[in-house]
Amino acid sequence: MNQAVAPSIPATPQPREIVTLQAHILQQQSQYPEATGQFSWILSALSISAKMIAAHVRRARLDDVLGSVGNQNVQGEQQQKLDVIANDILLRTLGGREGVAIVASEENEEPVILRADDSQERKYCVLFDPLDGSSNLDICGAVGTIFSILRKDRRSSSPAQSLLQPGVQQVAAGYVLYGSSTVFVLTIGLGVDMFVLDPAYGAFMRVARGLKVPRANPCYSLNEGNRASFPDGYQKYLSWAQERGYSSRYVGAMVADVHRILLQGGVFMYPPTKKAPKGKLRLMYEANPMAMIMEQAGGKALVAPEQRILDVHPTDIHQRVPVIIGSSEEVDNVARHLATA
Ligand code: P6P
């Protein structure tokens, strides 16, 4: 008699584990027995900063902190009130972390030396754009925070020199997108992980691990208002893409435009223009961190054909570079037109 075969009982689907950003940071630290916890403390400072900045961004119009403070920052751009608030939050949270020796911000002309002594635990430098795309605030558009972490270079002659390392030397990079939700995207060189702030608990909850950017997607993102002053190769690329029915998406905040590409694919560009002949975006705290994330997700990030953003040797902490970043095939399409122009 055939033995009744018990129906295979489907494995009970495992409930999606609940992992906060804080737990994730400690999980990663546990993979490094020699870790002192300094690096984790820095990441947790960035996490609390993101929550505080998010709260201010969401209340900007209510608290009457929109608009500019009436002066220009080192970039020659109108400094928004929230730029100053976000910058102050980051300086104060990172200032309390023993492991941070130097910080550099888009909003500060000079690096801020938090701890000049050369003791072993002063290992890290943190660079950031505290509120990227802040001109979007007045129209309730997306804005972001971008950060990059380097090890302090003890051979450097000065703190400022210690920061001037190519992007390949970054030990971590990430951004916070203050959009329809508050998203924290992080890499420490082991892939790209994504977290969303749950306002009910005040915690960033992990929602994705090991993000991979789609290899291709017929979508480009750049400010076509500058088209007349783009170098020829970009002009040729745009004609090529439009002949093939590419769509165009542009928010005007790098964090939002790059985040869309990380999730859906495509290519973001900020070419040289008449107004910004070396490009507008800053290498150290915009291009480099975004390039690390995109490469960790399987994409590409160039300043020109065959020239990775991460290989650029910086000469100034506020230097600007052209940016071509996104899906490998889409970046290749742009590079091919630049190389043959
Ligand atoms: P444009 C925001 O001011 C920013 O630095 C980036 O976030 C953004 O990608 C770019 O400048 C937008 O510049 O010239 O298109 O307004």
Boltz pocket constraint, residues with backbone or C-beta under 6 A from the ligand:
constraints:
  - pocket:
      binder: B
      contacts: [[A, 132], [A, 133], [A, 134], [A, 135], [A, 223], [A, 252], [A, 253], [A, 254], [A, 255], [A, 270], [A, 280], [A, 281]]
      max_distance: 6.0
